[in-house]
Amino acid sequence: MSVARFTEIKASSSKSFDAAIREGLARAQKTLENVTSAWIQDQEIMLDGKGEIAEYRVHMKVTFVLKD
């Protein structure tokens, strides 16, 4: 029987939502073992003083399976 947990993380990128997701997953995999999936709960953008997109952010839940 497998038991899984999830953790919530936020990640950001100046390039795109896709890059933010990849950055978040890469960072999660440095700390967590057996990462199996991620659910993107929310996305947001941060604007600079000129109203241009400065940063893409994602809030995700990353699922990982616990070792026996």
mmCIF file of the N, C-alpha and C atoms, coordinates in Angstrom:
data_MODEL
# 
_entry.id   MODEL 
# 
loop_
_atom_site.group_PDB 
_atom_site.id 
_atom_site.type_symbol 
_atom_site.label_atom_id 
_atom_site.label_alt_id 
_atom_site.label_comp_id 
_atom_site.label_asym_id 
_atom_site.label_entity_id 
_atom_site.label_seq_id 
_atom_site.pdbx_PDB_ins_code 
_atom_site.Cartn_x 
_atom_site.Cartn_y 
_atom_site.Cartn_z 
_atom_site.occupancy 
_atom_site.B_iso_or_equiv 
_atom_site.pdbx_formal_charge 
_atom_site.auth_seq_id 
_atom_site.auth_comp_id 
_atom_site.auth_asym_id 
_atom_site.auth_atom_id 
_atom_site.pdbx_PDB_model_num 
ATOM 1   N N  . MET A 1 1  ? 0.841  -1.170 0.000   1.00 0.00 ? 1  MET A N  1 
ATOM 2   C CA . MET A 1 1  ? 0.000  0.000  0.000   1.00 0.00 ? 1  MET A CA 1 
ATOM 3   C C  . MET A 1 1  ? 0.890  1.238  0.000   1.00 0.00 ? 1  MET A C  1 
ATOM 4   N N  . SER A 1 2  ? 0.553  2.206  -0.816  1.00 0.00 ? 2  SER A N  1 
ATOM 5   C CA . SER A 1 2  ? 1.299  3.460  -0.887  1.00 0.00 ? 2  SER A CA 1 
ATOM 6   C C  . SER A 1 2  ? 0.553  4.561  -0.145  1.00 0.00 ? 2  SER A C  1 
ATOM 7   N N  . VAL A 1 3  ? 1.322  5.438  0.449   1.00 0.00 ? 3  VAL A N  1 
ATOM 8   C CA . VAL A 1 3  ? 0.766  6.617  1.106   1.00 0.00 ? 3  VAL A CA 1 
ATOM 9   C C  . VAL A 1 3  ? 1.410  7.834  0.466   1.00 0.00 ? 3  VAL A C  1 
ATOM 10  N N  . ALA A 1 4  ? 0.585  8.794  0.083   1.00 0.00 ? 4  ALA A N  1 
ATOM 11  C CA . ALA A 1 4  ? 1.084  10.001 -0.567  1.00 0.00 ? 4  ALA A CA 1 
ATOM 12  C C  . ALA A 1 4  ? 0.737  11.223 0.272   1.00 0.00 ? 4  ALA A C  1 
ATOM 13  N N  . ARG A 1 5  ? 1.543  12.248 0.113   1.00 0.00 ? 5  ARG A N  1 
ATOM 14  C CA . ARG A 1 5  ? 1.306  13.543 0.747   1.00 0.00 ? 5  ARG A CA 1 
ATOM 15  C C  . ARG A 1 5  ? 1.427  14.607 -0.325  1.00 0.00 ? 5  ARG A C  1 
ATOM 16  N N  . PHE A 1 6  ? 1.008  15.808 0.015   1.00 0.00 ? 6  PHE A N  1 
ATOM 17  C CA . PHE A 1 6  ? 1.266  16.913 -0.891  1.00 0.00 ? 6  PHE A CA 1 
ATOM 18  C C  . PHE A 1 6  ? 1.767  18.102 -0.094  1.00 0.00 ? 6  PHE A C  1 
ATOM 19  N N  . THR A 1 7  ? 2.478  18.955 -0.768  1.00 0.00 ? 7  THR A N  1 
ATOM 20  C CA . THR A 1 7  ? 2.951  20.197 -0.177  1.00 0.00 ? 7  THR A CA 1 
ATOM 21  C C  . THR A 1 7  ? 2.599  21.330 -1.126  1.00 0.00 ? 7  THR A C  1 
ATOM 22  N N  . GLU A 1 8  ? 2.345  22.491 -0.587  1.00 0.00 ? 8  GLU A N  1 
ATOM 23  C CA . GLU A 1 8  ? 2.010  23.653 -1.401  1.00 0.00 ? 8  GLU A CA 1 
ATOM 24  C C  . GLU A 1 8  ? 3.247  24.513 -1.572  1.00 0.00 ? 8  GLU A C  1 
ATOM 25  N N  . ILE A 1 9  ? 3.485  24.938 -2.810  1.00 0.00 ? 9  ILE A N  1 
ATOM 26  C CA . ILE A 1 9  ? 4.609  25.823 -3.072  1.00 0.00 ? 9  ILE A CA 1 
ATOM 27  C C  . ILE A 1 9  ? 4.175  26.916 -4.040  1.00 0.00 ? 9  ILE A C  1 
ATOM 28  N N  . LYS A 1 10 ? 4.896  28.021 -4.002  1.00 0.00 ? 10 LYS A N  1 
ATOM 29  C CA . LYS A 1 10 ? 4.738  29.087 -4.981  1.00 0.00 ? 10 LYS A CA 1 
ATOM 30  C C  . LYS A 1 10 ? 6.050  29.197 -5.725  1.00 0.00 ? 10 LYS A C  1 
ATOM 31  N N  . ALA A 1 11 ? 5.961  29.408 -7.019  1.00 0.00 ? 11 ALA A N  1 
ATOM 32  C CA . ALA A 1 11 ? 7.158  29.566 -7.842  1.00 0.00 ? 11 ALA A CA 1 
ATOM 33  C C  . ALA A 1 11 ? 6.938  30.718 -8.798  1.00 0.00 ? 11 ALA A C  1 
ATOM 34  N N  . SER A 1 12 ? 8.022  31.327 -9.243  1.00 0.00 ? 12 SER A N  1 
ATOM 35  C CA . SER A 1 12 ? 7.890  32.468 -10.130 1.00 0.00 ? 12 SER A CA 1 
ATOM 36  C C  . SER A 1 12 ? 8.938  32.431 -11.236 1.00 0.00 ? 12 SER A C  1 
ATOM 37  N N  . SER A 1 13 ? 8.645  33.168 -12.298 1.00 0.00 ? 13 SER A N  1 
ATOM 38  C CA . SER A 1 13 ? 9.554  33.297 -13.432 1.00 0.00 ? 13 SER A CA 1 
ATOM 39  C C  . SER A 1 13 ? 9.282  34.629 -14.118 1.00 0.00 ? 13 SER A C  1 
ATOM 40  N N  . SER A 1 14 ? 10.305 35.198 -14.688 1.00 0.00 ? 14 SER A N  1 
ATOM 41  C CA . SER A 1 14 ? 10.117 36.424 -15.460 1.00 0.00 ? 14 SER A CA 1 
ATOM 42  C C  . SER A 1 14 ? 9.747  36.118 -16.906 1.00 0.00 ? 14 SER A C  1 
ATOM 43  N N  . LYS A 1 15 ? 9.734  34.814 -17.272 1.00 0.00 ? 15 LYS A N  1 
ATOM 44  C CA . LYS A 1 15 ? 9.500  34.422 -18.668 1.00 0.00 ? 15 LYS A CA 1 
ATOM 45  C C  . LYS A 1 15 ? 8.058  34.023 -18.965 1.00 0.00 ? 15 LYS A C  1 
ATOM 46  N N  . SER A 1 16 ? 7.499  33.062 -18.178 1.00 0.00 ? 16 SER A N  1 
ATOM 47  C CA . SER A 1 16 ? 6.164  32.543 -18.493 1.00 0.00 ? 16 SER A CA 1 
ATOM 48  C C  . SER A 1 16 ? 5.638  31.700 -17.333 1.00 0.00 ? 16 SER A C  1 
ATOM 49  N N  . PHE A 1 17 ? 4.336  31.372 -17.396 1.00 0.00 ? 17 PHE A N  1 
ATOM 50  C CA . PHE A 1 17 ? 3.760  30.468 -16.413 1.00 0.00 ? 17 PHE A CA 1 
ATOM 51  C C  . PHE A 1 17 ? 4.413  29.094 -16.524 1.00 0.00 ? 17 PHE A C  1 
ATOM 52  N N  . ASP A 1 18 ? 4.655  28.640 -17.747 1.00 0.00 ? 18 ASP A N  1 
ATOM 53  C CA . ASP A 1 18 ? 5.291  27.341 -17.959 1.00 0.00 ? 18 ASP A CA 1 
ATOM 54  C C  . ASP A 1 18 ? 6.660  27.299 -17.293 1.00 0.00 ? 18 ASP A C  1 
ATOM 55  N N  . ALA A 1 19 ? 7.431  28.349 -17.445 1.00 0.00 ? 19 ALA A N  1 
ATOM 56  C CA . ALA A 1 19 ? 8.760  28.399 -16.829 1.00 0.00 ? 19 ALA A CA 1 
ATOM 57  C C  . ALA A 1 19 ? 8.647  28.406 -15.302 1.00 0.00 ? 19 ALA A C  1 
ATOM 58  N N  . ALA A 1 20 ? 7.641  29.080 -14.762 1.00 0.00 ? 20 ALA A N  1 
ATOM 59  C CA . ALA A 1 20 ? 7.427  29.096 -13.309 1.00 0.00 ? 20 ALA A CA 1 
ATOM 60  C C  . ALA A 1 20 ? 7.077  27.694 -12.802 1.00 0.00 ? 20 ALA A C  1 
ATOM 61  N N  . ILE A 1 21 ? 6.229  26.990 -13.537 1.00 0.00 ? 21 ILE A N  1 
ATOM 62  C CA . ILE A 1 21 ? 5.868  25.621 -13.164 1.00 0.00 ? 21 ILE A CA 1 
ATOM 63  C C  . ILE A 1 21 ? 7.110  24.728 -13.170 1.00 0.00 ? 21 ILE A C  1 
ATOM 64  N N  . ARG A 1 22 ? 7.886  24.815 -14.222 1.00 0.00 ? 22 ARG A N  1 
ATOM 65  C CA . ARG A 1 22 ? 9.095  23.989 -14.325 1.00 0.00 ? 22 ARG A CA 1 
ATOM 66  C C  . ARG A 1 22 ? 10.093 24.316 -13.212 1.00 0.00 ? 22 ARG A C  1 
ATOM 67  N N  . GLU A 1 23 ? 10.233 25.593 -12.897 1.00 0.00 ? 23 GLU A N  1 
ATOM 68  C CA . GLU A 1 23 ? 11.132 26.014 -11.822 1.00 0.00 ? 23 GLU A CA 1 
ATOM 69  C C  . GLU A 1 23 ? 10.662 25.452 -10.479 1.00 0.00 ? 23 GLU A C  1 
ATOM 70  N N  . GLY A 1 24 ? 9.361  25.542 -10.214 1.00 0.00 ? 24 GLY A N  1 
ATOM 71  C CA . GLY A 1 24 ? 8.805  25.019 -8.972  1.00 0.00 ? 24 GLY A CA 1 
ATOM 72  C C  . GLY A 1 24 ? 8.987  23.515 -8.837  1.00 0.00 ? 24 GLY A C  1 
ATOM 73  N N  . LEU A 1 25 ? 8.731  22.794 -9.919  1.00 0.00 ? 25 LEU A N  1 
ATOM 74  C CA . LEU A 1 25 ? 8.899  21.332 -9.882  1.00 0.00 ? 25 LEU A CA 1 
ATOM 75  C C  . LEU A 1 25 ? 10.355 20.937 -9.705  1.00 0.00 ? 25 LEU A C  1 
ATOM 76  N N  . ALA A 1 26 ? 11.246 21.641 -10.390 1.00 0.00 ? 26 ALA A N  1 
ATOM 77  C CA . ALA A 1 26 ? 12.675 21.332 -10.252 1.00 0.00 ? 26 ALA A CA 1 
ATOM 78  C C  . ALA A 1 26 ? 13.134 21.550 -8.820  1.00 0.00 ? 26 ALA A C  1 
ATOM 79  N N  . ARG A 1 27 ? 12.668 22.631 -8.209  1.00 0.00 ? 27 ARG A N  1 
ATOM 80  C CA . ARG A 1 27 ? 13.051 22.912 -6.823  1.00 0.00 ? 27 ARG A CA 1 
ATOM 81  C C  . ARG A 1 27 ? 12.453 21.882 -5.861  1.00 0.00 ? 27 ARG A C  1 
ATOM 82  N N  . ALA A 1 28 ? 11.207 21.502 -6.089  1.00 0.00 ? 28 ALA A N  1 
ATOM 83  C CA . ALA A 1 28 ? 10.561 20.503 -5.230  1.00 0.00 ? 28 ALA A CA 1 
ATOM 84  C C  . ALA A 1 28 ? 11.303 19.178 -5.296  1.00 0.00 ? 28 ALA A C  1 
ATOM 85  N N  . GLN A 1 29 ? 11.759 18.802 -6.484  1.00 0.00 ? 29 GLN A N  1 
ATOM 86  C CA . GLN A 1 29 ? 12.437 17.523 -6.645  1.00 0.00 ? 29 GLN A CA 1 
ATOM 87  C C  . GLN A 1 29 ? 13.823 17.509 -6.006  1.00 0.00 ? 29 GLN A C  1 
ATOM 88  N N  . LYS A 1 30 ? 14.398 18.671 -5.713  1.00 0.00 ? 30 LYS A N  1 
ATOM 89  C CA . LYS A 1 30 ? 15.666 18.710 -4.987  1.00 0.00 ? 30 LYS A CA 1 
ATOM 90  C C  . LYS A 1 30 ? 15.478 18.311 -3.528  1.00 0.00 ? 30 LYS A C  1 
ATOM 91  N N  . THR A 1 31 ? 14.301 18.605 -2.985  1.00 0.00 ? 31 THR A N  1 
ATOM 92  C CA . THR A 1 31 ? 14.025 18.353 -1.571  1.00 0.00 ? 31 THR A CA 1 
ATOM 93  C C  . THR A 1 31 ? 13.198 17.092 -1.348  1.00 0.00 ? 31 THR A C  1 
ATOM 94  N N  . LEU A 1 32 ? 12.227 16.851 -2.207  1.00 0.00 ? 32 LEU A N  1 
ATOM 95  C CA . LEU A 1 32 ? 11.293 15.739 -2.041  1.00 0.00 ? 32 LEU A CA 1 
ATOM 96  C C  . LEU A 1 32 ? 11.670 14.569 -2.939  1.00 0.00 ? 32 LEU A C  1 
ATOM 97  N N  . GLU A 1 33 ? 11.433 13.368 -2.449  1.00 0.00 ? 33 GLU A N  1 
ATOM 98  C CA . GLU A 1 33 ? 11.629 12.170 -3.267  1.00 0.00 ? 33 GLU A CA 1 
ATOM 99  C C  . GLU A 1 33 ? 10.278 11.654 -3.732  1.00 0.00 ? 33 GLU A C  1 
ATOM 100 N N  . ASN A 1 34 ? 10.265 10.953 -4.844  1.00 0.00 ? 34 ASN A N  1 
ATOM 101 C CA . ASN A 1 34 ? 9.066  10.307 -5.383  1.00 0.00 ? 34 ASN A CA 1 
ATOM 102 C C  . ASN A 1 34 ? 7.955  11.292 -5.726  1.00 0.00 ? 34 ASN A C  1 
ATOM 103 N N  . VAL A 1 35 ? 8.313  12.440 -6.316  1.00 0.00 ? 35 VAL A N  1 
ATOM 104 C CA . VAL A 1 35 ? 7.301  13.394 -6.767  1.00 0.00 ? 35 VAL A CA 1 
ATOM 105 C C  . VAL A 1 35 ? 6.554  12.757 -7.935  1.00 0.00 ? 35 VAL A C  1 
ATOM 106 N N  . THR A 1 36 ? 5.219  12.720 -7.835  1.00 0.00 ? 36 THR A N  1 
ATOM 107 C CA . THR A 1 36 ? 4.430  12.030 -8.851  1.00 0.00 ? 36 THR A CA 1 
ATOM 108 C C  . THR A 1 36 ? 3.512  12.940 -9.653  1.00 0.00 ? 36 THR A C  1 
ATOM 109 N N  . SER A 1 37 ? 3.126  14.083 -9.090  1.00 0.00 ? 37 SER A N  1 
ATOM 110 C CA . SER A 1 37 ? 2.216  14.962 -9.825  1.00 0.00 ? 37 SER A CA 1 
ATOM 111 C C  . SER A 1 37 ? 2.187  16.343 -9.191  1.00 0.00 ? 37 SER A C  1 
ATOM 112 N N  . ALA A 1 38 ? 1.557  17.270 -9.911  1.00 0.00 ? 38 ALA A N  1 
ATOM 113 C CA . ALA A 1 38 ? 1.367  18.619 -9.390  1.00 0.00 ? 38 ALA A CA 1 
ATOM 114 C C  . ALA A 1 38 ? 0.032  19.145 -9.894  1.00 0.00 ? 38 ALA A C  1 
ATOM 115 N N  . TRP A 1 39 ? -0.606 19.915 -9.057  1.00 0.00 ? 39 TRP A N  1 
ATOM 116 C CA . TRP A 1 39 ? -1.874 20.538 -9.403  1.00 0.00 ? 39 TRP A CA 1 
ATOM 117 C C  . TRP A 1 39 ? -1.679 22.040 -9.307  1.00 0.00 ? 39 TRP A C  1 
ATOM 118 N N  . ILE A 1 40 ? -1.927 22.745 -10.389 1.00 0.00 ? 40 ILE A N  1 
ATOM 119 C CA . ILE A 1 40 ? -1.781 24.194 -10.403 1.00 0.00 ? 40 ILE A CA 1 
ATOM 120 C C  . ILE A 1 40 ? -3.055 24.791 -9.840  1.00 0.00 ? 40 ILE A C  1 
ATOM 121 N N  . GLN A 1 41 ? -2.949 25.323 -8.646  1.00 0.00 ? 41 GLN A N  1 
ATOM 122 C CA . GLN A 1 41 ? -4.108 25.851 -7.947  1.00 0.00 ? 41 GLN A CA 1 
ATOM 123 C C  . GLN A 1 41 ? -4.446 27.265 -8.395  1.00 0.00 ? 41 GLN A C  1 
ATOM 124 N N  . ASP A 1 42 ? -3.408 28.082 -8.675  1.00 0.00 ? 42 ASP A N  1 
ATOM 125 C CA . ASP A 1 42 ? -3.656 29.482 -9.000  1.00 0.00 ? 42 ASP A CA 1 
ATOM 126 C C  . ASP A 1 42 ? -2.492 30.030 -9.804  1.00 0.00 ? 42 ASP A C  1 
ATOM 127 N N  . GLN A 1 43 ? -2.783 31.038 -10.594 1.00 0.00 ? 43 GLN A N  1 
ATOM 128 C CA . GLN A 1 43 ? -1.761 31.748 -11.352 1.00 0.00 ? 43 GLN A CA 1 
ATOM 129 C C  . GLN A 1 43 ? -1.980 33.242 -11.143 1.00 0.00 ? 43 GLN A C  1 
ATOM 130 N N  . GLU A 1 44 ? -0.881 33.995 -11.122 1.00 0.00 ? 44 GLU A N  1 
ATOM 131 C CA . GLU A 1 44 ? -1.005 35.444 -11.028 1.00 0.00 ? 44 GLU A CA 1 
ATOM 132 C C  . GLU A 1 44 ? 0.178  36.086 -11.736 1.00 0.00 ? 44 GLU A C  1 
ATOM 133 N N  . ILE A 1 45 ? 0.002  37.333 -12.091 1.00 0.00 ? 45 ILE A N  1 
ATOM 134 C CA . ILE A 1 45 ? 1.099  38.092 -12.680 1.00 0.00 ? 45 ILE A CA 1 
ATOM 135 C C  . ILE A 1 45 ? 1.363  39.313 -11.810 1.00 0.00 ? 45 ILE A C  1 
ATOM 136 N N  . MET A 1 46 ? 2.603  39.712 -11.781 1.00 0.00 ? 46 MET A N  1 
ATOM 137 C CA . MET A 1 46 ? 3.000  40.923 -11.074 1.00 0.00 ? 46 MET A CA 1 
ATOM 138 C C  . MET A 1 46 ? 3.401  41.945 -12.139 1.00 0.00 ? 46 MET A C  1 
ATOM 139 N N  . LEU A 1 47 ? 2.961  43.170 -11.959 1.00 0.00 ? 47 LEU A N  1 
ATOM 140 C CA . LEU A 1 47 ? 3.241  44.224 -12.930 1.00 0.00 ? 47 LEU A CA 1 
ATOM 141 C C  . LEU A 1 47 ? 4.321  45.159 -12.411 1.00 0.00 ? 47 LEU A C  1 
ATOM 142 N N  . ASP A 1 48 ? 5.081  45.729 -13.344 1.00 0.00 ? 48 ASP A N  1 
ATOM 143 C CA . ASP A 1 48 ? 6.070  46.731 -12.960 1.00 0.00 ? 48 ASP A CA 1 
ATOM 144 C C  . ASP A 1 48 ? 5.404  48.114 -12.927 1.00 0.00 ? 48 ASP A C  1 
ATOM 145 N N  . GLY A 1 49 ? 6.160  49.143 -12.718 1.00 0.00 ? 49 GLY A N  1 
ATOM 146 C CA . GLY A 1 49 ? 5.638  50.495 -12.621 1.00 0.00 ? 49 GLY A CA 1 
ATOM 147 C C  . GLY A 1 49 ? 5.012  51.018 -13.902 1.00 0.00 ? 49 GLY A C  1 
ATOM 148 N N  . LYS A 1 50 ? 5.319  50.391 -15.024 1.00 0.00 ? 50 LYS A N  1 
ATOM 149 C CA . LYS A 1 50 ? 4.781  50.807 -16.322 1.00 0.00 ? 50 LYS A CA 1 
ATOM 150 C C  . LYS A 1 50 ? 3.550  50.006 -16.730 1.00 0.00 ? 50 LYS A C  1 
ATOM 151 N N  . GLY A 1 51 ? 3.136  49.072 -15.885 1.00 0.00 ? 51 GLY A N  1 
ATOM 152 C CA . GLY A 1 51 ? 1.991  48.229 -16.216 1.00 0.00 ? 51 GLY A CA 1 
ATOM 153 C C  . GLY A 1 51 ? 2.340  47.022 -17.064 1.00 0.00 ? 51 GLY A C  1 
ATOM 154 N N  . GLU A 1 52 ? 3.613  46.754 -17.244 1.00 0.00 ? 52 GLU A N  1 
ATOM 155 C CA . GLU A 1 52 ? 4.073  45.598 -18.014 1.00 0.00 ? 52 GLU A CA 1 
ATOM 156 C C  . GLU A 1 52 ? 4.232  44.399 -17.078 1.00 0.00 ? 52 GLU A C  1 
ATOM 157 N N  . ILE A 1 53 ? 4.104  43.210 -17.637 1.00 0.00 ? 53 ILE A N  1 
ATOM 158 C CA . ILE A 1 53 ? 4.279  42.000 -16.832 1.00 0.00 ? 53 ILE A CA 1 
ATOM 159 C C  . ILE A 1 53 ? 5.741  41.872 -16.411 1.00 0.00 ? 53 ILE A C  1 
ATOM 160 N N  . ALA A 1 54 ? 5.958  41.806 -15.100 1.00 0.00 ? 54 ALA A N  1 
ATOM 161 C CA . ALA A 1 54 ? 7.310  41.677 -14.560 1.00 0.00 ? 54 ALA A CA 1 
ATOM 162 C C  . ALA A 1 54 ? 7.596  40.249 -14.103 1.00 0.00 ? 54 ALA A C  1 
ATOM 163 N N  . GLU A 1 55 ? 6.535  39.537 -13.677 1.00 0.00 ? 55 GLU A N  1 
ATOM 164 C CA . GLU A 1 55 ? 6.745  38.207 -13.122 1.00 0.00 ? 55 GLU A CA 1 
ATOM 165 C C  . GLU A 1 55 ? 5.477  37.374 -13.238 1.00 0.00 ? 55 GLU A C  1 
ATOM 166 N N  . TYR A 1 56 ? 5.662  36.100 -13.544 1.00 0.00 ? 56 TYR A N  1 
ATOM 167 C CA . TYR A 1 56 ? 4.577  35.123 -13.585 1.00 0.00 ? 56 TYR A CA 1 
ATOM 168 C C  . TYR A 1 56 ? 4.711  34.251 -12.340 1.00 0.00 ? 56 TYR A C  1 
ATOM 169 N N  . ARG A 1 57 ? 3.615  34.046 -11.623 1.00 0.00 ? 57 ARG A N  1 
ATOM 170 C CA . ARG A 1 57 ? 3.654  33.233 -10.405 1.00 0.00 ? 57 ARG A CA 1 
ATOM 171 C C  . ARG A 1 57 ? 2.611  32.131 -10.472 1.00 0.00 ? 57 ARG A C  1 
ATOM 172 N N  . VAL A 1 58 ? 2.969  30.977 -9.920  1.00 0.00 ? 58 VAL A N  1 
ATOM 173 C CA . VAL A 1 58 ? 2.029  29.864 -9.807  1.00 0.00 ? 58 VAL A CA 1 
ATOM 174 C C  . VAL A 1 58 ? 2.011  29.373 -8.374  1.00 0.00 ? 58 VAL A C  1 
ATOM 175 N N  . HIS A 1 59 ? 0.850  28.983 -7.924  1.00 0.00 ? 59 HIS A N  1 
ATOM 176 C CA . HIS A 1 59 ? 0.665  28.349 -6.613  1.00 0.00 ? 59 HIS A CA 1 
ATOM 177 C C  . HIS A 1 59 ? 0.262  26.918 -6.931  1.00 0.00 ? 59 HIS A C  1 
ATOM 178 N N  . MET A 1 60 ? 1.064  25.966 -6.509  1.00 0.00 ? 60 MET A N  1 
ATOM 179 C CA . MET A 1 60 ? 0.795  24.578 -6.872  1.00 0.00 ? 60 MET A CA 1 
ATOM 180 C C  . MET A 1 60 ? 0.868  23.651 -5.668  1.00 0.00 ? 60 MET A C  1 
ATOM 181 N N  . LYS A 1 61 ? 0.204  22.521 -5.817  1.00 0.00 ? 61 LYS A N  1 
ATOM 182 C CA . LYS A 1 61 ? 0.284  21.448 -4.839  1.00 0.00 ? 61 LYS A CA 1 
ATOM 183 C C  . LYS A 1 61 ? 1.054  20.309 -5.497  1.00 0.00 ? 61 LYS A C  1 
ATOM 184 N N  . VAL A 1 62 ? 2.142  19.924 -4.877  1.00 0.00 ? 62 VAL A N  1 
ATOM 185 C CA . VAL A 1 62 ? 3.014  18.874 -5.417  1.00 0.00 ? 62 VAL A CA 1 
ATOM 186 C C  . VAL A 1 62 ? 2.800  17.610 -4.590  1.00 0.00 ? 62 VAL A C  1 
ATOM 187 N N  . THR A 1 63 ? 2.472  16.510 -5.271  1.00 0.00 ? 63 THR A N  1 
ATOM 188 C CA . THR A 1 63 ? 2.220  15.230 -4.604  1.00 0.00 ? 63 THR A CA 1 
ATOM 189 C C  . THR A 1 63 ? 3.462  14.354 -4.665  1.00 0.00 ? 63 THR A C  1 
ATOM 190 N N  . PHE A 1 64 ? 3.751  13.707 -3.532  1.00 0.00 ? 64 PHE A N  1 
ATOM 191 C CA . PHE A 1 64 ? 4.881  12.784 -3.496  1.00 0.00 ? 64 PHE A CA 1 
ATOM 192 C C  . PHE A 1 64 ? 4.490  11.567 -2.652  1.00 0.00 ? 64 PHE A C  1 
ATOM 193 N N  . VAL A 1 65 ? 5.059  10.403 -3.001  1.00 0.00 ? 65 VAL A N  1 
ATOM 194 C CA . VAL A 1 65 ? 4.753  9.148  -2.326  1.00 0.00 ? 65 VAL A CA 1 
ATOM 195 C C  . VAL A 1 65 ? 5.804  8.929  -1.235  1.00 0.00 ? 65 VAL A C  1 
ATOM 196 N N  . LEU A 1 66 ? 5.317  8.619  -0.042  1.00 0.00 ? 66 LEU A N  1 
ATOM 197 C CA . LEU A 1 66 ? 6.215  8.370  1.087   1.00 0.00 ? 66 LEU A CA 1 
ATOM 198 C C  . LEU A 1 66 ? 6.855  6.991  0.978   1.00 0.00 ? 66 LEU A C  1 
ATOM 199 N N  . LYS A 1 67 ? 8.100  6.903  1.439   1.00 0.00 ? 67 LYS A N  1 
ATOM 200 C CA . LYS A 1 67 ? 8.788  5.612  1.450   1.00 0.00 ? 67 LYS A CA 1 
ATOM 201 C C  . LYS A 1 67 ? 8.269  4.759  2.583   1.00 0.00 ? 67 LYS A C  1 
ATOM 202 N N  . ASP A 1 68 ? 8.287  3.445  2.374   1.00 0.00 ? 68 ASP A N  1 
ATOM 203 C CA . ASP A 1 68 ? 7.866  2.508  3.437   1.00 0.00 ? 68 ASP A CA 1 
ATOM 204 C C  . ASP A 1 68 ? 8.916  2.407  4.511   1.00 0.00 ? 68 ASP A C  1 
# 
